[in-house]
């Protein structure tokens, strides 16, 4: 029994230990399960934290990108603002410059209006003076005719042919006198040469003269030559070079000598062209026009026929003296006239010189006075400038500041003369 009790007790202990082991195993299992759950929760929490960190990092990157974009945008706006400031400053300068230019234009317009008014007054005075001179001329002509009749009456009483006139003394000049006056046509005495002959200076009968030696070709007789010279010698005008003699033997014409230079020399020489202000140029054009009007009104020989700057002489006071009047009717050219920018294209085609031919030549000279440009392209340049509305590019800088209104009028008149040939 004692053994049984011991065994029972031993069994009871084992059973208790087994129970405790089971309980401990259950507890350990529960504890392990709790630990697993705790670890699982920790891992889940870690994943959540990781995702939150990644999300935060993404938000941070996005924020940094946004900041970078904003900084770039701000930098771009700053650059644009600086450019706008620069443009604004430039616009301000241009505005100030435009206001100053407008003020200058207003001043020029005022001066032009004043100059135009003065010019109109001068033209009115010139017309009045012309009328006065014409009245005086008519009076003097009547007195001259009366005196001539009286002289002829006395000559008739003395047995002298009353048809003989003092003009015949012009033809007393011999070829030997011309040779002596020109020192045998010495080159130092030569002052010009053109299609109608050579021009020499010399002294004939104690008078300084210009001698035009016409081409020797042609079939014109001495009597025809003298008749034509008589007609030309009677055409007298303050702005025409006066014909004072002739030599039918050598077909030469004797003119008054003009001390000065030609308009061509003035326009082509910088030292001289600056002395021709726009007012002086308009006066020169007016005097040329006056001479042409007088020529065209003449019943005997009413065409100049060779108007160009080299034939417009200017004396010491810049007064115009138009030379070579009527020479075309005395000279005979072999092969016809050469093409010239001053020659009316219609005259070149027909071979006939008319008052319209002079009007065309005057238009070219007028445009040269305005622009200072060569004759060969001045008509084309003027047309183009007027078409583009940029007439200022034509104006000669050496002739001062032309008033805009007068510039337009002169250019329009020059082109009208070259295109429409209006009556002067």
Legacy VTK file of the C-alpha trace (Angstrom):
# vtk DataFile Version 3.0
C-alpha trace
ASCII
DATASET POLYDATA
POINTS 424 float
0.000 0.000 0.000
2.787 2.345 0.730
4.217 1.715 -2.694
0.890 2.316 -4.246
0.565 5.509 -2.354
4.006 6.514 -3.448
3.201 5.654 -6.962
-0.069 7.506 -6.682
1.652 10.447 -5.215
4.311 10.216 -7.886
1.608 9.985 -10.499
-0.144 12.920 -8.944
3.062 14.965 -9.082
3.638 13.962 -12.650
0.094 14.750 -13.486
0.459 18.148 -11.800
3.706 18.797 -13.599
2.131 17.698 -16.823
-0.740 20.035 -16.183
1.634 22.795 -15.319
3.639 22.007 -18.473
0.490 22.070 -20.520
-0.538 25.318 -18.874
2.918 26.729 -19.389
2.869 25.430 -22.958
-0.503 27.098 -23.460
0.798 30.227 -21.805
3.932 30.066 -23.893
1.815 29.451 -26.971
-0.391 32.370 -26.059
2.654 34.455 -25.293
4.252 33.493 -28.631
1.023 34.197 -30.379
0.801 37.587 -28.640
4.388 38.270 -29.550
3.657 37.355 -33.123
0.623 39.591 -33.061
2.699 42.348 -31.492
5.420 41.920 -34.128
2.808 41.803 -36.833
1.317 44.994 -35.475
4.775 46.557 -35.241
5.492 45.548 -38.868
2.105 46.915 -39.930
2.839 50.107 -38.041
6.286 50.201 -39.669
4.720 49.758 -43.104
2.242 52.503 -42.346
5.077 54.749 -41.149
7.119 53.832 -44.233
4.196 54.658 -46.508
3.676 57.911 -44.619
7.401 58.688 -44.932
7.326 57.925 -48.663
4.212 60.031 -49.033
5.923 62.809 -47.084
9.001 62.473 -49.277
6.825 62.625 -52.401
5.042 65.657 -51.017
8.431 67.210 -50.245
9.675 66.487 -53.776
6.503 67.954 -55.230
6.893 70.978 -53.000
10.528 71.365 -54.073
9.518 71.052 -57.748
6.777 73.615 -57.215
9.240 75.934 -55.528
11.733 75.438 -58.350
9.036 76.194 -60.939
7.956 79.236 -58.950
11.567 80.423 -58.696
12.039 79.955 -62.480
8.751 81.724 -63.133
9.761 84.527 -60.782
13.166 84.796 -62.466
11.466 84.899 -65.896
9.062 87.563 -64.677
11.976 89.562 -63.262
13.743 89.374 -66.614
10.550 90.400 -68.398
10.129 93.256 -65.932
13.683 94.400 -66.603
13.088 94.178 -70.367
9.832 96.085 -69.946
11.673 98.726 -67.942
14.256 99.016 -70.724
11.535 99.224 -73.393
9.620 101.740 -71.315
12.734 103.882 -70.947
13.346 103.599 -74.715
9.726 104.527 -75.412
10.085 107.515 -73.131
13.223 108.628 -74.981
11.480 108.126 -78.334
8.469 110.045 -77.053
10.685 112.930 -75.975
12.523 112.765 -79.315
9.189 112.704 -81.189
7.939 115.704 -79.244
11.174 117.559 -80.012
10.887 116.556 -83.702
7.265 117.697 -83.791
8.327 120.982 -82.257
11.073 121.285 -84.884
8.572 120.490 -87.648
6.182 123.099 -86.279
9.034 125.605 -86.257
9.986 124.674 -89.824
6.332 124.887 -90.872
6.082 128.346 -89.346
9.305 129.373 -91.101
8.063 127.817 -94.356
4.776 129.695 -94.116
6.693 132.879 -93.408
9.110 132.156 -96.298
6.197 131.298 -98.579
4.537 134.568 -97.683
7.786 136.440 -98.350
8.196 134.545 -101.626
4.668 135.440 -102.702
5.352 139.079 -101.849
8.608 138.952 -103.848
6.819 137.344 -106.796
4.164 140.060 -106.665
6.903 142.695 -106.511
8.734 140.973 -109.399
5.546 140.941 -111.487
4.949 144.596 -110.713
8.569 145.353 -111.570
8.254 143.333 -114.793
5.135 145.276 -115.759
6.941 148.508 -114.963
9.978 147.434 -117.033
7.729 146.394 -119.906
6.019 149.774 -119.859
9.415 151.490 -119.806
10.620 149.192 -122.611
7.596 150.011 -124.732
8.145 153.689 -124.081
11.847 153.458 -124.899
11.083 151.394 -127.992
8.642 154.043 -129.183
11.256 156.725 -128.530
13.870 154.605 -130.309
11.617 154.085 -133.332
10.901 157.800 -133.412
14.619 158.614 -133.144
15.439 156.038 -135.841
12.915 157.568 -138.191
14.374 160.995 -137.470
17.944 159.755 -138.097
16.861 158.048 -141.315
15.176 161.267 -142.399
18.410 163.209 -141.870
20.415 160.453 -143.621
18.068 160.675 -146.564
18.595 164.436 -146.663
22.375 163.849 -146.640
22.172 161.272 -149.430
22.864 158.256 -147.157
20.941 155.000 -147.657
18.326 155.062 -144.853
18.073 151.227 -144.877
21.632 150.930 -143.603
21.695 150.365 -139.808
24.422 150.591 -137.143
24.000 146.824 -136.706
26.131 146.260 -139.769
29.167 147.352 -137.755
28.884 144.011 -135.925
29.985 142.331 -139.121
33.088 144.463 -139.442
34.922 141.928 -137.287
37.325 139.911 -139.437
38.668 136.430 -138.884
42.156 137.896 -138.442
40.847 139.992 -135.527
39.406 136.876 -133.923
42.717 135.052 -134.361
44.508 137.960 -132.724
41.949 138.216 -129.891
42.249 134.501 -129.046
46.045 134.437 -129.522
45.586 132.023 -132.409
43.031 130.000 -130.386
45.464 129.398 -127.556
44.302 126.689 -125.143
44.658 129.126 -122.207
41.937 131.274 -123.797
39.510 128.386 -124.216
36.672 128.603 -121.668
34.243 125.988 -122.966
33.383 123.381 -125.558
30.141 121.697 -126.559
28.256 120.155 -129.440
27.779 123.640 -130.962
31.453 124.554 -131.012
34.256 125.896 -128.829
34.196 129.104 -126.768
37.202 131.396 -126.271
37.701 134.586 -124.308
39.415 137.515 -125.896
39.547 141.290 -126.380
38.053 142.815 -129.530
38.279 146.550 -130.065
39.105 147.101 -126.392
36.095 145.083 -125.207
36.399 141.768 -123.367
34.191 139.237 -125.148
33.378 135.529 -125.433
33.799 134.106 -128.939
31.854 130.992 -130.002
33.422 129.215 -132.971
30.577 127.320 -134.648
31.163 124.046 -136.537
32.377 124.776 -140.065
30.201 122.095 -141.688
26.894 122.984 -143.273
25.586 124.759 -146.361
24.355 127.983 -144.743
25.342 131.033 -146.796
26.846 134.211 -145.332
23.625 136.136 -145.978
21.527 133.469 -144.219
23.967 133.479 -141.340
23.827 137.294 -141.030
20.033 137.343 -141.204
19.781 134.806 -138.383
22.336 136.721 -136.299
20.381 139.954 -136.808
17.277 138.260 -135.420
19.150 136.868 -132.417
20.937 140.155 -131.687
17.618 141.939 -131.249
16.563 139.593 -128.438
17.723 141.407 -125.292
16.887 140.381 -121.718
18.646 140.945 -118.341
19.071 137.181 -117.931
20.330 136.443 -121.460
23.953 136.764 -122.589
23.924 139.557 -125.188
25.097 138.890 -128.746
27.354 141.839 -129.632
28.997 140.762 -132.888
29.593 138.122 -135.523
32.075 137.024 -138.161
30.420 135.341 -141.145
33.846 134.509 -142.560
34.581 132.067 -139.730
30.986 131.430 -138.624
31.713 132.848 -135.171
29.492 134.659 -132.680
30.694 137.408 -130.333
29.000 137.646 -126.934
29.417 139.875 -123.901
31.893 138.310 -121.480
30.424 137.120 -118.144
32.939 136.935 -115.308
31.850 134.048 -113.124
31.091 130.328 -113.297
28.392 128.166 -114.771
25.598 126.609 -112.725
27.106 123.226 -113.598
30.343 124.239 -111.860
28.437 125.397 -108.784
26.398 122.183 -108.539
29.407 119.888 -109.030
31.903 121.703 -106.780
31.365 121.238 -103.001
33.151 124.506 -102.185
30.755 126.414 -104.461
27.492 124.511 -104.070
27.243 125.425 -100.364
26.943 129.083 -101.379
23.653 128.331 -103.154
20.984 128.452 -100.439
17.488 127.214 -101.227
16.348 130.849 -101.594
19.160 131.520 -104.104
18.280 128.346 -106.029
14.649 129.421 -106.325
15.757 132.856 -107.538
18.053 131.221 -110.131
15.166 129.036 -111.344
12.912 132.129 -111.511
15.469 134.043 -113.593
15.970 131.100 -115.985
12.194 130.839 -116.340
11.959 134.594 -116.972
14.516 134.334 -119.792
12.646 131.373 -121.342
9.290 133.163 -121.135
10.852 136.117 -122.954
12.398 133.866 -125.624
9.137 131.966 -126.195
7.278 135.255 -126.638
9.734 136.375 -129.329
8.335 136.242 -132.844
11.676 135.806 -134.611
13.479 133.010 -132.788
11.408 131.522 -129.981
13.398 128.436 -128.914
16.588 128.299 -126.855
17.306 124.734 -127.930
20.217 123.907 -125.611
19.278 124.723 -122.004
21.468 122.978 -119.412
23.485 124.010 -116.307
26.685 124.541 -118.311
24.826 127.187 -120.367
23.480 128.964 -117.277
26.186 131.428 -116.250
26.247 133.102 -112.820
28.014 136.453 -112.439
29.739 137.715 -109.276
26.314 138.459 -107.719
24.920 135.044 -108.743
22.658 136.705 -111.314
21.654 134.349 -114.130
22.887 134.867 -117.678
21.615 132.167 -120.058
24.025 131.558 -122.927
23.869 129.670 -126.270
20.418 131.055 -127.145
19.524 130.222 -130.751
22.913 128.728 -131.574
21.171 125.527 -132.699
19.675 127.458 -135.616
23.120 128.636 -136.771
25.103 125.433 -136.317
24.837 122.334 -138.468
25.668 119.031 -136.807
26.730 115.965 -138.768
25.026 112.796 -137.571
22.282 114.679 -135.677
22.091 115.647 -132.034
23.568 113.370 -129.448
21.311 111.936 -126.740
21.377 114.202 -123.696
19.480 113.976 -120.372
18.387 117.588 -120.982
16.962 116.863 -124.435
13.218 116.268 -124.626
12.735 112.614 -125.740
10.004 113.767 -128.122
12.446 116.209 -129.763
15.030 113.453 -130.001
12.504 111.254 -131.823
11.209 113.954 -134.183
14.456 115.906 -134.626
12.516 119.149 -134.026
13.187 121.660 -131.226
10.151 123.547 -129.892
9.309 125.683 -126.828
8.141 122.419 -125.211
11.731 121.158 -125.595
12.911 124.102 -123.461
10.201 123.373 -120.865
11.454 119.776 -120.532
15.073 120.970 -120.163
13.987 123.538 -117.560
12.243 120.762 -115.571
15.465 118.731 -115.424
17.510 121.798 -114.372
14.883 122.655 -111.727
15.087 119.134 -110.236
18.887 119.410 -110.193
18.674 122.714 -108.317
16.470 120.956 -105.752
18.451 117.727 -105.411
22.011 118.423 -106.575
21.904 115.042 -108.357
23.159 114.205 -111.879
20.691 114.864 -114.687
20.771 111.275 -115.955
18.661 109.890 -113.093
17.096 112.890 -111.390
13.660 112.586 -113.073
13.379 108.902 -112.141
14.520 109.587 -108.545
12.017 112.416 -108.150
9.127 110.270 -109.411
10.043 107.453 -107.016
10.414 109.774 -104.014
7.057 111.455 -104.668
5.380 108.071 -105.143
6.722 106.879 -101.769
5.888 110.170 -100.083
9.504 110.625 -99.017
10.476 113.837 -100.799
13.046 114.749 -98.103
15.510 112.126 -99.401
15.852 114.176 -102.607
16.873 117.461 -101.019
20.470 118.604 -101.383
21.989 118.832 -97.890
24.307 121.612 -99.074
21.408 123.937 -99.902
20.134 124.316 -96.338
16.793 123.313 -94.870
14.191 123.507 -97.622
10.672 124.204 -96.293
8.547 121.097 -96.802
5.790 122.907 -98.694
8.159 124.632 -101.121
10.101 121.384 -101.634
6.885 119.627 -102.680
5.911 122.474 -105.016
9.342 122.617 -106.701
9.455 118.826 -107.174
5.899 118.783 -108.570
6.707 121.653 -110.956
9.922 119.976 -112.157
8.119 116.711 -112.921
5.217 118.542 -114.612
7.711 120.263 -116.908
9.225 116.884 -117.813
5.896 115.089 -118.272
3.214 117.605 -119.326
5.349 120.473 -120.801
3.107 123.269 -119.387
3.379 126.801 -120.789
5.816 128.836 -118.707
LINES 1 425
424 0 1 2 3 4 5 6 7 8 9 10 11 12 13 14 15 16 17 18 19 20 21 22 23 24 25 26 27 28 29 30 31 32 33 34 35 36 37 38 39 40 41 42 43 44 45 46 47 48 49 50 51 52 53 54 55 56 57 58 59 60 61 62 63 64 65 66 67 68 69 70 71 72 73 74 75 76 77 78 79 80 81 82 83 84 85 86 87 88 89 90 91 92 93 94 95 96 97 98 99 100 101 102 103 104 105 106 107 108 109 110 111 112 113 114 115 116 117 118 119 120 121 122 123 124 125 126 127 128 129 130 131 132 133 134 135 136 137 138 139 140 141 142 143 144 145 146 147 148 149 150 151 152 153 154 155 156 157 158 159 160 161 162 163 164 165 166 167 168 169 170 171 172 173 174 175 176 177 178 179 180 181 182 183 184 185 186 187 188 189 190 191 192 193 194 195 196 197 198 199 200 201 202 203 204 205 206 207 208 209 210 211 212 213 214 215 216 217 218 219 220 221 222 223 224 225 226 227 228 229 230 231 232 233 234 235 236 237 238 239 240 241 242 243 244 245 246 247 248 249 250 251 252 253 254 255 256 257 258 259 260 261 262 263 264 265 266 267 268 269 270 271 272 273 274 275 276 277 278 279 280 281 282 283 284 285 286 287 288 289 290 291 292 293 294 295 296 297 298 299 300 301 302 303 304 305 306 307 308 309 310 311 312 313 314 315 316 317 318 319 320 321 322 323 324 325 326 327 328 329 330 331 332 333 334 335 336 337 338 339 340 341 342 343 344 345 346 347 348 349 350 351 352 353 354 355 356 357 358 359 360 361 362 363 364 365 366 367 368 369 370 371 372 373 374 375 376 377 378 379 380 381 382 383 384 385 386 387 388 389 390 391 392 393 394 395 396 397 398 399 400 401 402 403 404 405 406 407 408 409 410 411 412 413 414 415 416 417 418 419 420 421 422 423
